[in-house]
Amino acid sequence: MNSSDNQDWQRRLEELEVEVNQSTASNTQPKTETVNPYVEITNNQSASNWLNSVKDWFNGLAPIGQVAVGIIAIMLGFSVLNIFLKLISSLITVAVLGGLLYLGYKFIVAESSKN
């Protein structure tokens, strides 16, 4: 009786191993996301391959489309640059204000505590 229970457990364990191997084999296949008909991105695709597919997509556009994409890219680039510069400006302003508040605290509060 004990050996039949042991064989049942062994058989069930082998079935579970087969199921796990099948599920991991299906999960390791590269997933493909379609962004548009010309650009296809996979999880294991390198950045240079993706850049080449974007170049091919851009070269496949009509000249007016290339101009439109170029203008949109320039506007987007300037917007990102503007946000970055505003962030840096805000950080500098906060640092200067913090320094002034610290100096004011040191001279006003520290001097009044000495007297």
N, CA, C and O of each residue as an XYZ file, in Angstrom:
460
protein
N       0.823     -1.188      0.000
C       0.000      0.000      0.000
C       0.867      1.251      0.000
O       0.564      2.224     -0.691
N       1.913      1.224      0.754
C       2.806      2.361      0.827
C       3.512      2.575     -0.504
O       3.718      3.719     -0.909
N       3.889      1.499     -1.194
C       4.563      1.654     -2.477
C       3.613      2.187     -3.549
O       4.051      2.923     -4.433
N       2.318      1.833     -3.497
C       1.366      2.369     -4.481
C       1.119      3.856     -4.234
O       0.983      4.629     -5.182
N       1.062      4.255     -2.964
C       0.930      5.688     -2.659
C       2.163      6.444     -3.147
O       2.064      7.544     -3.692
N       3.307      5.837     -2.942
C       4.554      6.464     -3.375
C       4.584      6.590     -4.895
O       5.039      7.607     -5.420
N       4.103      5.566     -5.612
C       4.057      5.619     -7.068
C       3.066      6.673     -7.545
O       3.325      7.370     -8.526
N       1.915      6.796     -6.849
C       0.940      7.837     -7.211
C       1.548      9.228     -7.052
O       1.374     10.095     -7.908
N       2.264      9.429     -5.944
C       2.901     10.726     -5.726
C       3.971     10.986     -6.779
O       4.115     12.107     -7.268
N       4.711      9.955     -7.119
C       5.771     10.097     -8.126
C       5.161     10.451     -9.486
O       5.669     11.330    -10.183
N       4.080      9.773     -9.861
C       3.412     10.055    -11.132
C       2.861     11.475    -11.144
O       2.998     12.187    -12.139
N       2.244     11.887    -10.054
C       1.684     13.251     -9.978
C       2.793     14.295    -10.055
O       2.630     15.334    -10.695
N       3.923     14.019     -9.401
C       5.064     14.927     -9.460
C       5.574     15.071    -10.891
O       5.902     16.176    -11.321
N       5.642     13.977    -11.625
C       6.080     14.028    -13.018
C       5.098     14.816    -13.873
O       5.513     15.561    -14.762
N       3.805     14.663    -13.618
C       2.802     15.428    -14.358
C       2.956     16.923    -14.092
O       2.849     17.741    -15.006
N       3.206     17.268    -12.839
C       3.401     18.680    -12.501
C       4.650     19.244    -13.164
O       4.655     20.390    -13.614
N       5.716     18.436    -13.227
C       6.936     18.888    -13.901
C       6.675     19.174    -15.377
O       7.163     20.166    -15.919
N       5.905     18.303    -16.020
C       5.580     18.503    -17.433
C       4.774     19.790    -17.610
O       5.026     20.560    -18.536
N       3.803     20.023    -16.720
C       2.991     21.248    -16.811
C       3.844     22.492    -16.618
O       3.684     23.477    -17.339
N       4.755     22.450    -15.642
C       5.620     23.606    -15.396
C       6.524     23.857    -16.583
O       6.710     25.006    -16.982
N       7.089     22.806    -17.159
C       7.966     22.965    -18.318
C       7.207     23.527    -19.513
O       7.750     24.341    -20.260
N       5.964     23.106    -19.703
C       5.163     23.626    -20.813
C       4.834     25.090    -20.595
O       4.882     25.874    -21.543
N       4.499     25.484    -19.364
C       4.138     26.875    -19.117
C       5.349     27.787    -19.222
O       5.222     28.908    -19.715
N       6.531     27.342    -18.770
C       7.721     28.182    -18.903
C       8.177     28.268    -20.346
O       8.720     29.293    -20.759
N       7.969     27.212    -21.124
C       8.350     27.257    -22.538
C       7.476     28.254    -23.282
O       7.962     28.950    -24.174
N       6.203     28.337    -22.938
C       5.334     29.300    -23.610
C       5.614     30.713    -23.150
O       5.368     31.651    -23.908
N       6.126     30.912    -21.920
C       6.436     32.253    -21.417
C       7.745     32.783    -21.954
O       7.944     33.998    -21.961
N       8.649     31.927    -22.405
C       9.945     32.387    -22.887
C       9.913     32.844    -24.327
O      10.898     33.404    -24.807
N       8.811     32.625    -25.042
C       8.724     33.090    -26.417
C       8.633     34.607    -26.402
O       7.925     35.169    -25.567
N       9.346     35.295    -27.323
C       9.330     36.757    -27.315
C       7.934     37.292    -27.614
O       7.238     36.816    -28.511
N       7.552     38.293    -26.836
C       6.257     38.925    -27.034
C       6.431     40.070    -28.021
O       7.417     40.804    -27.958
N       5.493     40.220    -28.916
C       5.561     41.246    -29.934
C       4.415     42.223    -29.734
O       3.253     41.831    -29.629
N       4.764     43.506    -29.685
C       3.756     44.552    -29.598
C       3.805     45.347    -30.889
O       4.880     45.772    -31.312
N       2.680     45.551    -31.510
C       2.640     46.316    -32.739
C       2.266     47.747    -32.406
O       1.153     48.022    -31.959
N       3.208     48.659    -32.627
C       2.972     50.071    -32.367
C       2.276     50.682    -33.576
O       1.267     51.371    -33.427
N       2.788     50.442    -34.736
C       2.135     50.817    -35.982
C       2.535     49.776    -37.023
O       3.377     48.926    -36.735
N       1.968     49.816    -38.206
C       2.252     48.750    -39.171
C       3.719     48.625    -39.569
O       4.129     47.564    -40.038
N       4.523     49.676    -39.396
C       5.900     49.634    -39.873
C       6.905     49.341    -38.770
O       8.001     48.859    -39.059
N       6.566     49.617    -37.516
C       7.506     49.442    -36.422
C       6.997     48.345    -35.507
O       5.892     48.436    -34.972
N       7.797     47.314    -35.328
C       7.432     46.203    -34.470
C       8.500     46.068    -33.392
O       9.684     45.964    -33.713
N       8.105     46.068    -32.113
C       9.048     46.030    -31.006
C       8.898     44.698    -30.284
O       7.787     44.302    -29.931
N      10.014     44.004    -30.064
C       9.995     42.788    -29.264
C      10.837     43.025    -28.025
O      11.652     43.946    -27.970
N      10.625     42.173    -27.033
C      11.334     42.357    -25.769
C      12.833     42.156    -25.901
O      13.594     42.783    -25.165
N      13.279     41.314    -26.801
C      14.707     41.041    -26.923
C      15.336     41.743    -28.126
O      16.430     41.377    -28.556
N      14.659     42.733    -28.661
C      15.186     43.471    -29.808
C      16.081     44.586    -29.295
O      15.709     45.295    -28.360
N      17.235     44.749    -29.883
C      18.172     45.763    -29.416
C      17.745     47.145    -29.895
O      16.930     47.279    -30.808
N      18.312     48.170    -29.260
C      17.960     49.541    -29.574
C      18.363     49.908    -31.001
O      17.665     50.680    -31.659
N      19.461     49.374    -31.478
C      19.885     49.718    -32.838
C      18.928     49.146    -33.876
O      18.663     49.787    -34.893
N      18.408     47.951    -33.631
C      17.434     47.390    -34.558
C      16.156     48.226    -34.561
O      15.565     48.466    -35.614
N      15.735     48.668    -33.372
C      14.539     49.505    -33.277
C      14.768     50.830    -34.000
O      13.880     51.320    -34.697
N      15.962     51.412    -33.835
C      16.276     52.669    -34.503
C      16.272     52.493    -36.019
O      15.804     53.372    -36.744
N      16.784     51.374    -36.497
C      16.772     51.111    -37.933
C      15.344     50.966    -38.457
O      15.041     51.418    -39.561
N      14.474     50.343    -37.679
C      13.087     50.215    -38.134
C      12.380     51.571    -38.144
O      11.528     51.814    -38.999
N      12.723     52.456    -37.206
C      12.149     53.805    -37.208
C      12.657     54.577    -38.420
O      11.895     55.306    -39.056
N      13.940     54.421    -38.744
C      14.489     55.087    -39.932
C      13.776     54.598    -41.195
O      13.422     55.394    -42.065
N      13.571     53.283    -41.285
C      12.867     52.742    -42.447
C      11.443     53.283    -42.530
O      10.966     53.623    -43.613
N      10.760     53.363    -41.375
C       9.405     53.917    -41.354
C       9.417     55.372    -41.811
O       8.569     55.784    -42.602
N      10.389     56.157    -41.310
C      10.477     57.574    -41.675
C      10.777     57.723    -43.163
O      10.185     58.570    -43.833
N      11.684     56.914    -43.679
C      12.022     56.998    -45.106
C      10.860     56.547    -45.984
O      10.791     56.932    -47.152
N       9.961     55.751    -45.456
C       8.801     55.297    -46.217
C       7.686     56.329    -46.286
O       6.728     56.154    -47.039
N       7.796     57.401    -45.513
C       6.765     58.440    -45.538
C       6.901     59.307    -46.778
O       7.957     59.373    -47.406
N       5.813     59.960    -47.108
C       5.848     60.955    -48.183
C       6.659     62.156    -47.696
O       6.792     62.362    -46.490
N       7.201     62.950    -48.624
C       8.017     64.106    -48.200
C       7.275     65.060    -47.264
O       7.873     65.581    -46.322
N       5.991     65.296    -47.504
C       5.250     66.190    -46.612
C       5.094     65.561    -45.227
O       5.057     66.267    -44.219
N       5.005     64.245    -45.186
C       4.933     63.533    -43.910
C       6.251     63.615    -43.158
O       6.266     63.749    -41.935
N       7.353     63.536    -43.887
C       8.659     63.665    -43.256
C       8.840     65.051    -42.653
O       9.380     65.193    -41.556
N       8.384     66.076    -43.377
C       8.472     67.445    -42.863
C       7.609     67.584    -41.610
O       8.033     68.194    -40.628
N       6.405     67.025    -41.640
C       5.505     67.120    -40.492
C       6.093     66.399    -39.278
O       6.051     66.926    -38.166
N       6.635     65.212    -39.480
C       7.245     64.471    -38.378
C       8.458     65.224    -37.852
O       8.681     65.253    -36.641
N       9.242     65.830    -38.726
C      10.401     66.616    -38.300
C       9.997     67.814    -37.457
O      10.616     68.096    -36.431
N       8.959     68.516    -37.890
C       8.493     69.682    -37.131
C       7.960     69.256    -35.769
O       8.238     69.907    -34.762
N       7.207     68.183    -35.733
C       6.665     67.689    -34.460
C       7.804     67.245    -33.542
O       7.759     67.495    -32.338
N       8.821     66.590    -34.100
C       9.956     66.143    -33.286
C      10.725     67.329    -32.713
O      11.157     67.293    -31.561
N      10.895     68.381    -33.517
C      11.588     69.578    -33.034
C      10.780     70.250    -31.929
O      11.344     70.667    -30.917
N       9.464     70.358    -32.113
C       8.618     70.971    -31.087
C       8.652     70.152    -29.801
O       8.723     70.715    -28.709
N       8.602     68.846    -29.923
C       8.661     67.978    -28.757
C      10.011     68.100    -28.058
O      10.073     68.129    -26.829
N      11.071     68.169    -28.820
C      12.413     68.336    -28.238
C      12.551     69.635    -27.482
O      13.101     69.664    -26.381
N      12.048     70.722    -28.071
C      12.110     72.012    -27.367
C      11.231     72.004    -26.121
O      11.585     72.631    -25.122
N      10.111     71.320    -26.152
C       9.259     71.236    -24.972
C       9.958     70.499    -23.837
O       9.910     70.928    -22.684
N      10.605     69.393    -24.168
C      11.336     68.636    -23.147
C      12.497     69.472    -22.606
O      12.745     69.474    -21.400
N      13.203     70.175    -23.478
C      14.295     71.043    -23.044
C      13.777     72.156    -22.147
O      14.414     72.487    -21.147
N      12.629     72.739    -22.488
C      12.030     73.796    -21.682
C      11.674     73.275    -20.287
O      11.935     73.946    -19.288
N      11.090     72.102    -20.217
C      10.732     71.519    -18.918
C      11.998     71.262    -18.097
O      12.025     71.543    -16.899
N      13.032     70.738    -18.725
C      14.288     70.466    -18.033
C      14.898     71.759    -17.492
O      15.338     71.798    -16.343
N      14.927     72.811    -18.303
C      15.499     74.078    -17.858
C      14.677     74.711    -16.741
O      15.242     75.300    -15.819
N      13.349     74.599    -16.809
C      12.513     75.111    -15.720
C      12.777     74.349    -14.428
O      12.797     74.946    -13.352
N      12.977     73.050    -14.519
C      13.276     72.246    -13.340
C      14.608     72.675    -12.727
O      14.696     72.856    -11.512
N      15.631     72.837    -13.536
C      16.933     73.276    -13.046
C      16.829     74.662    -12.429
O      17.412     74.912    -11.374
N      16.095     75.568    -13.070
C      15.899     76.918    -12.538
C      15.191     76.878    -11.185
O      15.564     77.613    -10.270
N      14.187     76.036    -11.054
C      13.479     75.908     -9.778
C      14.397     75.374     -8.687
O      14.352     75.847     -7.551
N      15.223     74.397     -9.023
C      16.152     73.852     -8.038
C      17.169     74.890     -7.590
O      17.491     74.965     -6.405
N      17.675     75.686     -8.512
C      18.617     76.752     -8.155
C      17.935     77.791     -7.270
O      18.526     78.261     -6.297
N      16.697     78.152     -7.600
C      15.954     79.129     -6.803
C      15.739     78.624     -5.382
O      15.917     79.375     -4.423
N      15.360     77.367     -5.240
C      15.154     76.790     -3.912
C      16.466     76.756     -3.137
O      16.474     77.018     -1.935
N      17.567     76.440     -3.799
C      18.866     76.405     -3.123
C      19.276     77.797     -2.647
O      19.750     77.953     -1.522
N      19.096     78.799     -3.490
C      19.448     80.171     -3.107
C      18.556     80.647     -1.963
O      19.047     81.244     -1.005
N      17.274     80.394     -2.053
C      16.353     80.788     -0.996
C      16.688     80.082      0.314
O      16.648     80.697      1.379
N      17.014     78.807      0.239
C      17.416     78.073      1.439
C      18.682     78.644      2.045
O      18.790     78.750      3.267
N      19.639     79.011      1.211
C      20.879     79.633      1.705
C      20.616     80.964      2.370
O      21.174     81.242      3.431
N      19.775     81.795      1.769
C      19.438     83.092      2.363
C      18.699     82.928      3.694
O      18.969     83.653      4.652
N      17.776     81.985      3.746
C      17.073     81.733      5.003
C      18.025     81.234      6.083
O      17.890     81.609      7.248
N      18.967     80.408      5.714
C      19.941     79.912      6.683
C      20.810     81.061      7.200
O      21.031     81.186      8.405
N      21.298     81.893      6.287
C      22.122     83.031      6.710
C      21.323     83.992      7.584
O      21.832     84.495      8.586
N      20.075     84.246      7.204
C      19.228     85.110      8.036
C      19.022     84.516      9.413
O      19.071     85.242     10.406
N      18.801     83.259      9.498
C      18.644     82.579     10.793
C      19.927     82.705     11.608
O      19.881     83.015     12.799
N      21.071     82.466     10.968
C      22.344     82.515     11.670
C      22.607     83.908     12.244
O      23.005     84.039     13.401
N      22.382     84.957     11.425
C      22.710     86.307     11.883
C      21.671     86.863     12.848
O      22.044     87.506     13.830
N      20.390     86.641     12.608
C      19.349     87.221     13.450
C      19.146     86.425     14.729
O      19.211     86.986     15.823
N      18.905     85.145     14.609
C      18.594     84.326     15.786
C      19.836     84.068     16.604
O      19.785     84.125     17.833
N      20.945     83.787     15.958
C      22.168     83.502     16.690
C      22.662     84.749     17.431
O      23.144     84.642     18.558
N      22.547     85.926     16.814
C      22.977     87.175     17.461
C      22.061     87.510     18.627
O      22.542     87.973     19.661
N      20.757     87.292     18.493
C      19.859     87.633     19.585
C      19.998     86.659     20.756
O      19.715     87.032     21.894
N      20.426     85.424     20.502
C      20.624     84.479     21.600
C      21.919     84.781     22.351
O      22.041     84.401     23.516
N      22.885     85.447     21.728
C      24.126     85.826     22.411
C      23.871     86.994     23.361
O      24.505     87.074     24.414
N      22.971     87.885     23.017
C      22.707     89.065     23.851
C      21.850     88.674     24.972
O      21.501     89.511     25.803
